[in-house]
Amino acid sequence: MCPCPMGINTYTVQQGETLWQLAAKFNTSIDAILSINPGVYPANIIVGTVIYIPNGVNKVNNKMNLINNMRILWEEHITWTRLTIVSMVFNLPDQALVTNRLLRNATDMAAALEPFYGKEKASRFGNLISEHLVIASQLVKAAIAGDNAAAADAERRWYANADEIAFFLSSINPKWSRLEWMEMLHEHLALTKAEAVSFLTKDYAKGISLFDEIEKQALKMADVMATGIIKQFPNEFIC
């Protein structure tokens, strides 16, 4: 790669990084990064690639970038949850790999909040989401084993965790309603449990129908999260 133009740095892409995270980290925008990196695409940045990063002369991002990034994160959340359920129910050999990828979603969500709320609060949110995912895994394992007591305990902890997430989000952003987040997360849990049951009972048509509902509901949560940030930090966005 040729020497950097004035006002531009080079950066080597690390494992798990997205253009959104890099834009937030360097106080620039995805569009600004893409404009000086021909051949780089948001969905396919390769670990080890050296790219140009403009110095932070832009706002953190524009509104549509934030909305799209939140939608991607929640889409990944439900997709890798589904794949993990499938792998567990059918005891597939990729179970550990799929589970690890699912848990990375918590880290990615935390990274998306960090530019706005700082490392400590973002890490707290990431830990709560990680707990949400771990408990879901425990619930599925208990259901597969036919351990009703363990399943009931996991489900109780799952809902308690959802309430804790709702409380935490409302505490860091007055634009996020605790009650709204509780309602959305409770719906998310109910749909996810029904999805797992559809695989356990081999009602695959029902599972497909449920995933359509899960996707719509997840996108709603993504949009609520994004619009809440935009309302709380209106000066951080260029449009």
N, C-alpha and C positions, 0 to 999 in steps of 0.2 A: 504494500500500500504506500502511496506517495506521501511526502511530508504533509502534516496538517496545515490547512489554511489558518490564518489568524482567527482567533476566537473559537477554534474548534479543537476538541480533544479526541484522542483515540481511546477505545475501551474494548477489552476482551470479554465476550459474553460468557457468563458463568452458568453452571447447571441450574435449571429451573427458572431462569430469569425470563421475563417478558418485556416487550417494548414499553408497556405501561409502567412497569416497575422502574425501568431505566429512565423514562421520561420524568417520573416523580422524583427519583433519586438525584437527578441532575437539574431539576427545576426547569424542564423544558417541555416540549410536547412530542407526541408520537409523529405528528405531521412534520415537525421540524427535523426529527431524526431521519425519517424516510426521505425527505427532500434532498439530503446530502449523502444518502446511501443507496444509489441505484442497485436494484437486484435484491434488496432486503425486503422481506415481506413479514407483516405482523404475525402471521400464523406459523412461520417457519424460520425462526432465528436459531442458528446452530451453535451449540456450545463450542467455544474456542475461536469463533469468528471475531475478527477485529473490525469494529465499526467506528464511524465518526459520531461524536456527540457534541452538539453545539453548546456553547456556554449558556448558562441560565439567563436568557434575555426574555423569555416568554413567561406567561403565567403557568401554573402547574399543569393545566390541561384545558381542553374545552369540554363543554357539557356532554356532547355526544360521545367523546372518548371515554369519559367516566361511566356513562350509562352503558355503553357497549362492554366495557371491561367488567362491570358488575354482572352483566348478563352472562358473559363468558364464565365467570367464576361460579355463578349459581348453576349454570348449565353443566359445568364440570362436576359440581357437587352432586347433582342428582344422577348424572351419567355414571360416575365412578361408584356411587352408592349402589346403583342397579347392577353394575358389573361385579361388584363385590358380593352382593347377595347371590347372584347366579353362581359365582365361583364357589361360594360356601355351600350352597344347597346341593350342588352337583359335585362337590369335592374335586374341583379342577386343580391341575398342577400349578396354575398361575396365581393361586390364592394369596400367597404372601406378597407377590409383586403388585397385584391389583390393590390389595389393602394398603400397601405403602403409598401407592399413587393417590389413593383416596385421601389418606391422611395429609398428603402434601397440600391438599386444598385448603386446609386450615392455615398453613403457613402463607399461602398465596393470598388468602383473604386478609390476613393480618398485614401483609405488605401493602395491600391496597389502601388500608386505613392509616398506615403509618405517616404518610405525608401530611395528613390533616390532624391527627391526634397524638402523634409522637410514638416512640418505641414502646413505652411501658403500657399504655392503654391498648395499642394495637396488639401487643403480645398477650395481654389479658383476653382480648377477644379471640385471638387465635387459639389460646388454651381452651376456652369455652367451646369453640367449634370442634376442636380435636376431641374433647370429652364427649360432645354430641355424637361424633362418628364412632368412637370407641364403644360407647354404650349401645349404639345401634348394632354393632357387630356382636356384642355380648347377648343382646336380645335374640338375634337370629340364631346364634349358636345354641342358646337355651331352647329355642323352638324346635330346631333340628333334633336335639337330644330328647325332646319331649319332657323337659324339666319345667313344669308349669310354675313352680315356686320361683325358680331363678328368672324365668321370663317375666313374671309379674314384678319382681324386684327391679329388674332392668328397666321395665317400662315406667315404673314409678320414678326412678332416677332420671330417666330420659326426659320426662315432662318437667321435673324439677330443674334440670339443666336448661330446658327451653325457657322457663320462667326467669332463670338467672340471666340468660342471654338478653331477654327482653328488658329486664331491669337495667342491665349494664348499658345497653345501647341508649336507652332513654336518659341515663345519667350523664352520658357524654355529649348528647346532642338533643337539645330541647325540641327540635323539629321531628324527632322520632317519638312516636307515642308508645308507651309501655304496653297499653292494652292492645293496640293494633299489632305490635310485634308478637305478643302472646297468642293472639288469635291466629296469626299467620303461621307461627311456628307449631302450634298445636295441630293446625290443619296439615302442615308438612309431615308431622310425625304420624298422624292417622293415615295419610295416604301412603307413606313409606311402609308402614306396618302392613297395610292391605296389599301392597305390592309384593312384600316378602311372602305373605300368605298365599298369594296367587301362584308363586313358584312351588311352595311346599305342597299345595293341593293340585298342582299341575293344571291349573286353570290359566293357560297361557294367553288366551284371548282377553281375559279379564286383565291380565298383567299389562298387555299392550294398551288397553283402554285407560288403565290407571296411570300409565306413564304419560299419556297425553295430558291428563289432569295435573300430574305432578309438575310437568314442564311449565304449563301456564301459571301455576301457583308459584313456582320458583322464580319465574320472570317477574312476577308481581313483587316478590320480595327484593329482587335485584333493583327494580325501579324505585321502590320505596327507599332503599338504602342510598341510591345515587341522588335522588331528588332531595333527600334530607341533607346530604352533604352540600349540595349546591345551594340550598336555602340557608344553611348555617354559615357557609363561606362564599358568599356571592362575589367577593372581590378577587377570589383565586382563579376565576375562570374568564377566558377571553371572549367567549360567546356561548 
